[in-house]
Amino acid sequence: MRAAWNTQGVPADYLKAGDMIYRDRPARIITVLGSCIAVTMFDEQRETGAICHALMPECQEPSGCRTDCQDPFRYVDCAVSLMAAKILRSKTPPARIQVKVFGGADMFGGDNPPTRYATVGSLNAASALRRIGELGMRVSAKDVGGYHGRKIYFYPHTGEVWLKRLGKS
């Protein structure tokens, strides 16, 4: 397995909000998060991985998100479900998929008194963790909440994630 820190010759892709990238070859995927959530999934046996960048906790469509939906990766619950369906096509048991969760910051709450209402970031994190559990997957690492953004570097061929915490908004 190639080490992620040796990025020479590894193509870099930028993951936009409301999108997902799946790779079955070496790559470096970069995204920046505030209240949004990024979930990574890695199948060690096949050396394949996927990452999504979702903006809102739950889809409001009565029928739920589907692959023919205009924004299937905009909502955390749909993004996690659709990404899991893609990575589980290999018939790897859900419990063997390495899942990591990042983001969900309260970007505007650091100097303000605590609010009694849940923030978009905390709702996003809760939605991701709930849906991952419903799918029979376990989270192997997470860095959620707080008041700072995050820059994520994901290597889908190794499952490694490098995280850089960003300055206060």
C-alpha positions, 0 to 999 in steps of 0.5 A, spaced: 500 500 500 502 506 498 503 511 503 499 518 503 505 522 504 508 520 498 503 524 493 508 525 487 504 523 481 498 522 485 492 526 482 489 531 486 481 533 486 477 538 489 471 536 492 465 541 492 459 542 497 454 537 495 458 532 491 461 525 492 467 522 489 469 515 489 476 512 486 479 505 485 486 508 484 491 513 487 488 520 488 488 526 493 481 529 494 481 535 498 475 539 501 474 545 506 468 544 511 465 549 516 458 546 518 458 541 512 460 534 514 465 530 510 464 522 510 469 518 508 469 510 506 474 506 505 474 498 503 481 496 505 480 489 501 479 493 494 483 499 496 477 503 494 474 509 497 469 515 497 468 521 500 462 526 500 461 533 502 454 534 505 451 541 507 444 539 510 442 534 515 436 531 512 432 530 505 425 533 505 423 529 499 417 525 501 420 519 497 427 520 500 433 522 495 435 517 490 440 517 484 436 521 479 435 526 485 438 533 482 442 534 489 443 527 492 449 529 496 446 535 498 443 532 504 447 528 509 442 522 510 442 521 503 449 522 501 451 517 506 446 512 504 448 513 496 455 513 498 455 506 502 451 503 496 456 505 491 462 502 496 458 496 498 457 494 491 463 489 492 459 485 497 464 487 503 460 487 509 458 494 512 462 492 518 469 492 514 468 499 511 472 504 515 468 510 516 470 517 518 466 523 519 469 530 519 466 537 520 459 540 523 462 546 526 458 552 529 462 557 525 458 563 528 458 561 536 465 562 538 464 568 542 457 568 543 453 565 549 451 558 548 444 557 544 439 553 546 437 551 539 441 546 535 446 549 530 446 546 523 453 543 524 451 539 530 445 537 526 449 535 520 454 531 525 448 527 528 445 525 522 451 522 519 453 518 525 445 516 526 445 514 518 452 510 519 449 506 525 443 504 521 447 502 515 451 497 520 457 501 519 462 503 525 466 510 525 473 509 526 475 516 527 471 523 527 473 530 528 466 534 529 463 540 532 467 546 535 468 553 532 473 552 527 473 550 519 477 544 517 481 542 511 481 535 509 485 531 504 483 524 503 487 518 500 481 513 497 487 508 496 489 508 503 483 510 507 488 516 510 485 522 512 489 528 513 486 534 517 488 541 518 484 545 523 482 552 520 482 559 523 476 562 527 471 564 522 
